[in-house]
Amino acid sequence: MTKETSVQPQPLVDLPVPDGHGIYTFPDDLHRAHRTHTQQLAARHRNHDHRALEVTAPHTRVPYYIEARTPVGRKVLVIEPHHDDFALSASGTFLAHPRPLTVVTVFTRSRSVHPALETTYADVDTVSELRDREGAAALAPFAARRYLLGHKDAEPPYRPYDPELLDQVTEELRRIAVAHPGAELLAPAAVTRHPDHLLVHEAAVRLGCTWFWEDLAFWATYALVGCDQHLFRARTGATMRPELVDITDVVLDKVTILRMHGSQMHLARKMYRPIRHAFTTAADLVGGTGLYAERFYRTEAPTC
């Protein structure tokens, strides 16, 4: 990250560790730590601290509190397949190091919600409107601008993406990129095998993107995450250079961001999975510092 950026620490709360005894208790431990964190920020909000921003989760309608960020440094143009992808994989980095963000969401037409909510949100229009509000709520603390491309997401059973759709999306993204000269591009690495992620990754590569976040499915079974990572390494070899960002100081704020996407991660305690992965990722931090981290990848810029 650039030198201009600054970590904005969250209130002091003992962070749970999903190891030892915590391997069994971590979902509830994290839930309690986050509740304490939210209560501390709510008290600041009541005391008219304008940095303590209130954000309400669109599905649950539960209010949460988070410290608003002040973006500095070079602009970033984020390209995400779906409304929750940036939040899941990269939001901690930009909570810790706020930069001016513009987020382009490609696949914004959907009927994908957690199975327990499918009778509540039963059609594409209802789900798409909810997920739009979830995306807006999650990005509010970043003061991010948003573009929605309006494409329909892929549904199981998954098949390879349509090359014509890739061409169309690439051109749409190219027009947005031209309107944001000097912005650094950031997109998914396509660690997951989801066809929408593979398409968006390829479109971003065509635009010259060299910076990618580790996008995992955050499966309930961690063996499937490992399978995605194995296949990713087999596809990419040494072309992707990993880099880690310590998000320990903002990990509870990341939980707040995830809370905005309640239609996808239900119940609230189930949102521990991305944080559990961040703990695993932090094991690779140089010197062993930090409890939680996010992984990104860099590739070499293409030569003409």
TORKOL-4160 file (C-alpha; in steps of 0.2 Angstrom, whole numbers, padded with zeros to 4 digits, m for minus):
304
<pt num="1" X="0000" Y="0000" Z="0000"/>
<pt num="2" X="0005" Y="0018" Z="m0002"/>
<pt num="3" X="0014" Y="0028" Z="0011"/>
<pt num="4" X="0000" Y="0041" Z="0012"/>
<pt num="5" X="m0013" Y="0028" Z="0018"/>
<pt num="6" X="m0016" Y="0026" Z="0037"/>
<pt num="7" X="m0023" Y="0013" Z="0048"/>
<pt num="8" X="m0038" Y="0019" Z="0058"/>
<pt num="9" X="m0039" Y="0007" Z="0073"/>
<pt num="10" X="m0055" Y="0001" Z="0080"/>
<pt num="11" X="m0059" Y="0001" Z="0099"/>
<pt num="12" X="m0050" Y="m0011" Z="0110"/>
<pt num="13" X="m0059" Y="m0028" Z="0110"/>
<pt num="14" X="m0050" Y="m0044" Z="0114"/>
<pt num="15" X="m0050" Y="m0053" Z="0097"/>
<pt num="16" X="m0055" Y="m0072" Z="0097"/>
<pt num="17" X="m0042" Y="m0084" Z="0091"/>
<pt num="18" X="m0049" Y="m0099" Z="0081"/>
<pt num="19" X="m0036" Y="m0111" Z="0087"/>
<pt num="20" X="m0034" Y="m0123" Z="0102"/>
<pt num="21" X="m0050" Y="m0122" Z="0112"/>
<pt num="22" X="m0057" Y="m0109" Z="0100"/>
<pt num="23" X="m0058" Y="m0121" Z="0086"/>
<pt num="24" X="m0074" Y="m0126" Z="0093"/>
<pt num="25" X="m0080" Y="m0109" Z="0100"/>
<pt num="26" X="m0074" Y="m0097" Z="0087"/>
<pt num="27" X="m0091" Y="m0093" Z="0078"/>
<pt num="28" X="m0099" Y="m0088" Z="0095"/>
<pt num="29" X="m0083" Y="m0080" Z="0101"/>
<pt num="30" X="m0082" Y="m0069" Z="0086"/>
<pt num="31" X="m0101" Y="m0065" Z="0087"/>
<pt num="32" X="m0098" Y="m0059" Z="0105"/>
<pt num="33" X="m0083" Y="m0049" Z="0101"/>
<pt num="34" X="m0091" Y="m0040" Z="0087"/>
<pt num="35" X="m0107" Y="m0036" Z="0098"/>
<pt num="36" X="m0095" Y="m0028" Z="0111"/>
<pt num="37" X="m0086" Y="m0018" Z="0097"/>
<pt num="38" X="m0103" Y="m0012" Z="0090"/>
<pt num="39" X="m0109" Y="m0007" Z="0107"/>
<pt num="40" X="m0093" Y="0004" Z="0109"/>
<pt num="41" X="m0096" Y="0012" Z="0093"/>
<pt num="42" X="m0114" Y="0015" Z="0096"/>
<pt num="43" X="m0110" Y="0024" Z="0112"/>
<pt num="44" X="m0098" Y="0035" Z="0102"/>
<pt num="45" X="m0112" Y="0038" Z="0090"/>
<pt num="46" X="m0124" Y="0043" Z="0104"/>
<pt num="47" X="m0111" Y="0055" Z="0110"/>
<pt num="48" X="m0111" Y="0064" Z="0093"/>
<pt num="49" X="m0095" Y="0057" Z="0087"/>
<pt num="50" X="m0098" Y="0060" Z="0068"/>
<pt num="51" X="m0085" Y="0047" Z="0064"/>
<pt num="52" X="m0095" Y="0033" Z="0071"/>
<pt num="53" X="m0107" Y="0029" Z="0056"/>
<pt num="54" X="m0123" Y="0020" Z="0058"/>
<pt num="55" X="m0126" Y="0007" Z="0044"/>
<pt num="56" X="m0141" Y="m0004" Z="0044"/>
<pt num="57" X="m0141" Y="m0022" Z="0036"/>
<pt num="58" X="m0155" Y="m0022" Z="0023"/>
<pt num="59" X="m0161" Y="m0040" Z="0026"/>
<pt num="60" X="m0161" Y="m0040" Z="0045"/>
<pt num="61" X="m0164" Y="m0022" Z="0047"/>
<pt num="62" X="m0152" Y="m0022" Z="0062"/>
<pt num="63" X="m0141" Y="m0006" Z="0064"/>
<pt num="64" X="m0123" Y="m0007" Z="0066"/>
<pt num="65" X="m0109" Y="0006" Z="0069"/>
<pt num="66" X="m0092" Y="0008" Z="0060"/>
<pt num="67" X="m0080" Y="0022" Z="0059"/>
<pt num="68" X="m0081" Y="0031" Z="0042"/>
<pt num="69" X="m0065" Y="0031" Z="0032"/>
<pt num="70" X="m0056" Y="0045" Z="0024"/>
<pt num="71" X="m0049" Y="0040" Z="0008"/>
<pt num="72" X="m0032" Y="0046" Z="0002"/>
<pt num="73" X="m0019" Y="0041" Z="m0011"/>
<pt num="74" X="m0021" Y="0034" Z="m0029"/>
<pt num="75" X="m0039" Y="0030" Z="m0034"/>
<pt num="76" X="m0044" Y="0012" Z="m0036"/>
<pt num="77" X="m0056" Y="0005" Z="m0049"/>
<pt num="78" X="m0063" Y="m0011" Z="m0041"/>
<pt num="79" X="m0071" Y="m0024" Z="m0053"/>
<pt num="80" X="m0082" Y="m0037" Z="m0043"/>
<pt num="81" X="m0092" Y="m0051" Z="m0050"/>
<pt num="82" X="m0106" Y="m0050" Z="m0037"/>
<pt num="83" X="m0111" Y="m0037" Z="m0024"/>
<pt num="84" X="m0103" Y="m0046" Z="m0009"/>
<pt num="85" X="m0086" Y="m0051" Z="m0018"/>
<pt num="86" X="m0076" Y="m0036" Z="m0013"/>
<pt num="87" X="m0083" Y="m0037" Z="0005"/>
<pt num="88" X="m0078" Y="m0055" Z="0007"/>
<pt num="89" X="m0061" Y="m0054" Z="0000"/>
<pt num="90" X="m0053" Y="m0037" Z="0000"/>
<pt num="91" X="m0063" Y="m0025" Z="0012"/>
<pt num="92" X="m0052" Y="m0027" Z="0027"/>
<pt num="93" X="m0037" Y="m0020" Z="0017"/>
<pt num="94" X="m0047" Y="m0004" Z="0012"/>
<pt num="95" X="m0053" Y="m0002" Z="0030"/>
<pt num="96" X="m0035" Y="m0002" Z="0036"/>
<pt num="97" X="m0028" Y="0008" Z="0021"/>
<pt num="98" X="m0043" Y="0019" Z="0014"/>
<pt num="99" X="m0041" Y="0024" Z="m0004"/>
<pt num="100" X="m0053" Y="0032" Z="m0016"/>
<pt num="101" X="m0064" Y="0018" Z="m0022"/>
<pt num="102" X="m0075" Y="0016" Z="m0037"/>
<pt num="103" X="m0083" Y="m0001" Z="m0037"/>
<pt num="104" X="m0091" Y="m0009" Z="m0053"/>
<pt num="105" X="m0102" Y="m0024" Z="m0050"/>
<pt num="106" X="m0105" Y="m0034" Z="m0066"/>
<pt num="107" X="m0118" Y="m0047" Z="m0061"/>
<pt num="108" X="m0132" Y="m0038" Z="m0052"/>
<pt num="109" X="m0147" Y="m0048" Z="m0058"/>
<pt num="110" X="m0149" Y="m0063" Z="m0047"/>
<pt num="111" X="m0160" Y="m0074" Z="m0037"/>
<pt num="112" X="m0146" Y="m0081" Z="m0026"/>
<pt num="113" X="m0150" Y="m0080" Z="m0008"/>
<pt num="114" X="m0146" Y="m0092" Z="0007"/>
<pt num="115" X="m0157" Y="m0107" Z="0005"/>
<pt num="116" X="m0166" Y="m0103" Z="0021"/>
<pt num="117" X="m0172" Y="m0086" Z="0013"/>
<pt num="118" X="m0178" Y="m0093" Z="m0003"/>
<pt num="119" X="m0196" Y="m0092" Z="0001"/>
<pt num="120" X="m0194" Y="m0074" Z="0007"/>
<pt num="121" X="m0185" Y="m0068" Z="m0008"/>
<pt num="122" X="m0192" Y="m0079" Z="m0022"/>
<pt num="123" X="m0189" Y="m0070" Z="m0038"/>
<pt num="124" X="m0175" Y="m0061" Z="m0048"/>
<pt num="125" X="m0182" Y="m0043" Z="m0046"/>
<pt num="126" X="m0184" Y="m0045" Z="m0027"/>
<pt num="127" X="m0167" Y="m0053" Z="m0024"/>
<pt num="128" X="m0158" Y="m0040" Z="m0036"/>
<pt num="129" X="m0166" Y="m0026" Z="m0027"/>
<pt num="130" X="m0161" Y="m0032" Z="m0010"/>
<pt num="131" X="m0143" Y="m0036" Z="m0015"/>
<pt num="132" X="m0142" Y="m0019" Z="m0023"/>
<pt num="133" X="m0146" Y="m0011" Z="m0006"/>
<pt num="134" X="m0134" Y="m0023" Z="0003"/>
<pt num="135" X="m0120" Y="m0018" Z="m0009"/>
<pt num="136" X="m0124" Y="0000" Z="m0006"/>
<pt num="137" X="m0124" Y="m0002" Z="0013"/>
<pt num="138" X="m0108" Y="m0012" Z="0013"/>
<pt num="139" X="m0098" Y="0001" Z="0003"/>
<pt num="140" X="m0105" Y="0016" Z="0013"/>
<pt num="141" X="m0091" Y="0017" Z="0025"/>
<pt num="142" X="m0078" Y="0018" Z="0011"/>
<pt num="143" X="m0087" Y="0033" Z="0003"/>
<pt num="144" X="m0086" Y="0022" Z="m0013"/>
<pt num="145" X="m0094" Y="0026" Z="m0030"/>
<pt num="146" X="m0104" Y="0012" Z="m0038"/>
<pt num="147" X="m0107" Y="0006" Z="m0056"/>
<pt num="148" X="m0120" Y="m0008" Z="m0059"/>
<pt num="149" X="m0118" Y="m0017" Z="m0076"/>
<pt num="150" X="m0135" Y="m0027" Z="m0074"/>
<pt num="151" X="m0130" Y="m0044" Z="m0081"/>
<pt num="152" X="m0138" Y="m0060" Z="m0074"/>
<pt num="153" X="m0127" Y="m0071" Z="m0064"/>
<pt num="154" X="m0124" Y="m0089" Z="m0068"/>
<pt num="155" X="m0134" Y="m0103" Z="m0059"/>
<pt num="156" X="m0130" Y="m0121" Z="m0055"/>
<pt num="157" X="m0126" Y="m0132" Z="m0063"/>
<pt num="158" X="m0112" Y="m0121" Z="m0069"/>
<pt num="159" X="m0105" Y="m0121" Z="m0086"/>
<pt num="160" X="m0091" Y="m0111" Z="m0095"/>
<pt num="161" X="m0095" Y="m0093" Z="m0098"/>
<pt num="162" X="m0101" Y="m0087" Z="m0115"/>
<pt num="163" X="m0086" Y="m0079" Z="m0124"/>
<pt num="164" X="m0098" Y="m0066" Z="m0132"/>
<pt num="165" X="m0103" Y="m0061" Z="m0115"/>
<pt num="166" X="m0084" Y="m0059" Z="m0110"/>
<pt num="167" X="m0082" Y="m0047" Z="m0125"/>
<pt num="168" X="m0097" Y="m0037" Z="m0120"/>
<pt num="169" X="m0092" Y="m0035" Z="m0102"/>
<pt num="170" X="m0074" Y="m0031" Z="m0107"/>
<pt num="171" X="m0080" Y="m0017" Z="m0118"/>
<pt num="172" X="m0092" Y="m0010" Z="m0104"/>
<pt num="173" X="m0078" Y="m0011" Z="m0092"/>
<pt num="174" X="m0066" Y="m0002" Z="m0104"/>
<pt num="175" X="m0078" Y="0013" Z="m0106"/>
<pt num="176" X="m0078" Y="0015" Z="m0087"/>
<pt num="177" X="m0059" Y="0013" Z="m0085"/>
<pt num="178" X="m0057" Y="0026" Z="m0098"/>
<pt num="179" X="m0068" Y="0038" Z="m0088"/>
<pt num="180" X="m0056" Y="0035" Z="m0073"/>
<pt num="181" X="m0039" Y="0039" Z="m0079"/>
<pt num="182" X="m0025" Y="0035" Z="m0067"/>
<pt num="183" X="m0035" Y="0023" Z="m0057"/>
<pt num="184" X="m0027" Y="0007" Z="m0051"/>
<pt num="185" X="m0037" Y="m0008" Z="m0057"/>
<pt num="186" X="m0041" Y="m0022" Z="m0044"/>
<pt num="187" X="m0051" Y="m0038" Z="m0048"/>
<pt num="188" X="m0053" Y="m0056" Z="m0042"/>
<pt num="189" X="m0039" Y="m0068" Z="m0045"/>
<pt num="190" X="m0052" Y="m0082" Z="m0050"/>
<pt num="191" X="m0046" Y="m0094" Z="m0036"/>
<pt num="192" X="m0064" Y="m0100" Z="m0036"/>
<pt num="193" X="m0071" Y="m0110" Z="m0051"/>
<pt num="194" X="m0087" Y="m0099" Z="m0052"/>
<pt num="195" X="m0089" Y="m0095" Z="m0071"/>
<pt num="196" X="m0094" Y="m0077" Z="m0066"/>
<pt num="197" X="m0077" Y="m0075" Z="m0057"/>
<pt num="198" X="m0067" Y="m0082" Z="m0071"/>
<pt num="199" X="m0076" Y="m0071" Z="m0084"/>
<pt num="200" X="m0073" Y="m0055" Z="m0073"/>
<pt num="201" X="m0055" Y="m0060" Z="m0071"/>
<pt num="202" X="m0051" Y="m0062" Z="m0089"/>
<pt num="203" X="m0060" Y="m0046" Z="m0093"/>
<pt num="204" X="m0049" Y="m0037" Z="m0081"/>
<pt num="205" X="m0033" Y="m0045" Z="m0088"/>
<pt num="206" X="m0038" Y="m0039" Z="m0105"/>
<pt num="207" X="m0039" Y="m0021" Z="m0098"/>
<pt num="208" X="m0022" Y="m0023" Z="m0091"/>
<pt num="209" X="m0026" Y="m0027" Z="m0073"/>
<pt num="210" X="m0011" Y="m0034" Z="m0063"/>
<pt num="211" X="m0018" Y="m0033" Z="m0045"/>
<pt num="212" X="m0030" Y="m0046" Z="m0039"/>
<pt num="213" X="m0038" Y="m0052" Z="m0023"/>
<pt num="214" X="m0040" Y="m0070" Z="m0017"/>
<pt num="215" X="m0058" Y="m0074" Z="m0020"/>
<pt num="216" X="m0063" Y="m0090" Z="m0012"/>
<pt num="217" X="m0080" Y="m0098" Z="m0010"/>
<pt num="218" X="m0078" Y="m0099" Z="0009"/>
<pt num="219" X="m0086" Y="m0117" Z="0008"/>
<pt num="220" X="m0093" Y="m0124" Z="0024"/>
<pt num="221" X="m0080" Y="m0138" Z="0021"/>
<pt num="222" X="m0063" Y="m0131" Z="0021"/>
<pt num="223" X="m0057" Y="m0146" Z="0011"/>
<pt num="224" X="m0066" Y="m0138" Z="m0004"/>
<pt num="225" X="m0057" Y="m0121" Z="m0001"/>
<pt num="226" X="m0041" Y="m0131" Z="m0002"/>
<pt num="227" X="m0047" Y="m0139" Z="m0018"/>
<pt num="228" X="m0050" Y="m0122" Z="m0026"/>
<pt num="229" X="m0033" Y="m0116" Z="m0021"/>
<pt num="230" X="m0024" Y="m0132" Z="m0028"/>
<pt num="231" X="m0033" Y="m0130" Z="m0045"/>
<pt num="232" X="m0029" Y="m0111" Z="m0045"/>
<pt num="233" X="m0010" Y="m0115" Z="m0042"/>
<pt num="234" X="m0011" Y="m0128" Z="m0056"/>
<pt num="235" X="m0019" Y="m0116" Z="m0068"/>
<pt num="236" X="m0008" Y="m0101" Z="m0064"/>
<pt num="237" X="0009" Y="m0108" Z="m0059"/>
<pt num="238" X="0021" Y="m0095" Z="m0054"/>
<pt num="239" X="0013" Y="m0081" Z="m0064"/>
<pt num="240" X="0003" Y="m0074" Z="m0048"/>
<pt num="241" X="0015" Y="m0067" Z="m0034"/>
<pt num="242" X="0006" Y="m0067" Z="m0018"/>
<pt num="243" X="0006" Y="m0053" Z="m0005"/>
<pt num="244" X="m0002" Y="m0052" Z="0012"/>
<pt num="245" X="m0010" Y="m0037" Z="0020"/>
<pt num="246" X="m0012" Y="m0037" Z="0039"/>
<pt num="247" X="m0030" Y="m0033" Z="0044"/>
<pt num="248" X="m0030" Y="m0038" Z="0062"/>
<pt num="249" X="m0034" Y="m0020" Z="0068"/>
<pt num="250" X="m0049" Y="m0019" Z="0058"/>
<pt num="251" X="m0056" Y="m0037" Z="0058"/>
<pt num="252" X="m0071" Y="m0033" Z="0068"/>
<pt num="253" X="m0075" Y="m0019" Z="0056"/>
<pt num="254" X="m0074" Y="m0031" Z="0042"/>
<pt num="255" X="m0087" Y="m0042" Z="0051"/>
<pt num="256" X="m0099" Y="m0026" Z="0051"/>
<pt num="257" X="m0096" Y="m0025" Z="0032"/>
<pt num="258" X="m0101" Y="m0044" Z="0030"/>
<pt num="259" X="m0116" Y="m0041" Z="0041"/>
<pt num="260" X="m0123" Y="m0030" Z="0027"/>
<pt num="261" X="m0124" Y="m0045" Z="0016"/>
<pt num="262" X="m0136" Y="m0055" Z="0026"/>
<pt num="263" X="m0145" Y="m0063" Z="0011"/>
<pt num="264" X="m0129" Y="m0072" Z="0007"/>
<pt num="265" X="m0122" Y="m0076" Z="0024"/>
<pt num="266" X="m0136" Y="m0082" Z="0036"/>
<pt num="267" X="m0137" Y="m0083" Z="0051"/>
<pt num="268" X="m0125" Y="m0069" Z="0057"/>
<pt num="269" X="m0114" Y="m0082" Z="0066"/>
<pt num="270" X="m0111" Y="m0090" Z="0049"/>
<pt num="271" X="m0101" Y="m0075" Z="0044"/>
<pt num="272" X="m0086" Y="m0082" Z="0054"/>
<pt num="273" X="m0080" Y="m0092" Z="0039"/>
<pt num="274" X="m0071" Y="m0078" Z="0029"/>
<pt num="275" X="m0063" Y="m0072" Z="0046"/>
<pt num="276" X="m0057" Y="m0090" Z="0050"/>
<pt num="277" X="m0049" Y="m0090" Z="0033"/>
<pt num="278" X="m0041" Y="m0073" Z="0037"/>
<pt num="279" X="m0033" Y="m0081" Z="0052"/>
<pt num="280" X="m0026" Y="m0095" Z="0042"/>
<pt num="281" X="m0019" Y="m0083" Z="0029"/>
<pt num="282" X="m0010" Y="m0073" Z="0043"/>
<pt num="283" X="0001" Y="m0088" Z="0046"/>
<pt num="284" X="0011" Y="m0083" Z="0031"/>
<pt num="285" X="0014" Y="m0065" Z="0037"/>
<pt num="286" X="0032" Y="m0061" Z="0038"/>
<pt num="287" X="0039" Y="m0062" Z="0055"/>
<pt num="288" X="0022" Y="m0070" Z="0061"/>
<pt num="289" X="0015" Y="m0053" Z="0066"/>
<pt num="290" X="m0004" Y="m0051" Z="0065"/>
<pt num="291" X="m0018" Y="m0062" Z="0068"/>
<pt num="292" X="m0028" Y="m0059" Z="0052"/>
<pt num="293" X="m0024" Y="m0055" Z="0035"/>
<pt num="294" X="m0030" Y="m0054" Z="0017"/>
<pt num="295" X="m0021" Y="m0061" Z="0002"/>
<pt num="296" X="m0018" Y="m0053" Z="m0015"/>
<pt num="297" X="m0009" Y="m0057" Z="m0030"/>
<pt num="298" X="0002" Y="m0047" Z="m0042"/>
<pt num="299" X="0007" Y="m0051" Z="m0060"/>
<pt num="300" X="0019" Y="m0043" Z="m0071"/>
<pt num="301" X="0012" Y="m0029" Z="m0082"/>
<pt num="302" X="0011" Y="m0034" Z="m0100"/>
<pt num="303" X="0025" Y="m0028" Z="m0112"/>
<pt num="304" X="0021" Y="m0020" Z="m0129"/>
